[in-house]
Amino acid sequence: ESLAPEAVVTQEARKGYDLLVIGVERTTTDHGRFHEQIARMAAGFEGPLAVAVARGAYLQKLPQRRLNILVPVRGNKVSRRAAEVALALVPAGTSAVTALYVMGKVGLDTAQRRLKRSTTSRRHEKAILKDIVELANRYDRPIRTALRLDVAPEDAILRQARLGRYDLIVMGVGRPAGETLYFGKIAAAVLENSQHSILYVSS
């Protein structure tokens, strides 16, 4: 008797793998959410996982030009791991990675936001991007940085991906709870609205 794909994944996962990478033909529903089969596969594995969503040229074949990757960073462990994955994906000298940090709206008026950025926030932004540059140096990979201010993170990611003609967005996300594969508002908005291929790295 043949098993459903999610049952096969659950059975295989018992062998003690450190990472589950999910990439199947039908990743999302017509409403832009993860397909139930993907969610069931993820639910059968307790460790870190990565979910690949192929779109555009990747549905046919890999582009022949160099790979251009966008990785949003937030200064936390999950986004740093995503940056590590993005850097590991690119061969030296053939691809480009851009780290995007977004200072989102915080309910203050423009003058207040400028005042806040002149002290703590500005140092925080520089520290986050400096850490990512140092990480890239250890991998011996070039990296570009970008900073977007006073905009919702999901809007900044979608706009940057569109204007920069990126091939792939690599996003660090938390481990989802329950049977529904939901990585949060920002990840869901990118999944629903972006035409780019996406790799979610969850740990």
Helices and strands as residue ranges (DSSP letters): H 5-13, E 20-22, H 36-43, E 49-53, G 56-59, E 68-73, H 77-89, E 96-103, H 110-116, I 117-121, H 122-139, E 144-149, H 153-163, E 168-173, H 185-193, E 197-202
